[in-house]
Amino acid sequence: MVWDFKTRPELPNSQVDFYYWESPHKQIFEDFEAEVVNVHDGDTITLNWSERNFNFPLRFLDIDAPEIKDGGETARDWLKQKIEGKLVDIIINRKNRVGKYGRLLGKVMFEGLDLGEQMINLGLAKTFENRNENKIIDTLLNLEAQNAITAN
C-alpha cells in the first residue's frame, strides 16, 4: 500500500514507523502556532503553518460540535468570529494525534484559553464522550414507546 499524503497528510501513529521517511512534509508531534485560514464548522478548522507549504485541516480534540445541517451554524459562526485570520496555539496529544478521517487532532488555544472548553461551557459543543447522548436518549425513548405499543 502506498500512503496518499495529498489527501491524508497526517500519518496515524500506527503508520509512522512504516511511512515516516516517505512523507514529503514534516509530521506533527509537538505543539505549534499557526494561522487559522478557514473555519469549516464548530470543530474543524484549516491552518497555515510556517513549517508546511500547504494549508491543512485540524479537528478539535475531545469536543463534538453539531454538523452544519443539524444547527451547527451558531458554533461555526462563533468560532469564525473568534479566530479566523488569527494565530492560535495547537496542543498535540502524541498518543491521540490523528483522527479516523486522517485529520490532525489538537486542542486549540487562543489568548491563553482552550476554545474547546469555552465552546462546551457556552453550549456550542459537547465533550467527545457525550456526543451521542441525545441519540442514546432518543433510542431509549423509541424502544419504550414501541414496548408500550406492543404491550397494548
Secondary structure, 3 states (H helix, E strand, C coil): CCCCCCCCCCCCHHHHHHHHHHCCCCCCCCCEEEEEEEEEECCEEEEECCCCCCCEEEEECCEECCCHHHCCHHHHHHHHHHHCCCEEEEECCCCCCECCCCCEEEEEEECCEEHHHHHHHCCCCEEHHHCCHHHHHHHHHHHHHHHHHHHC
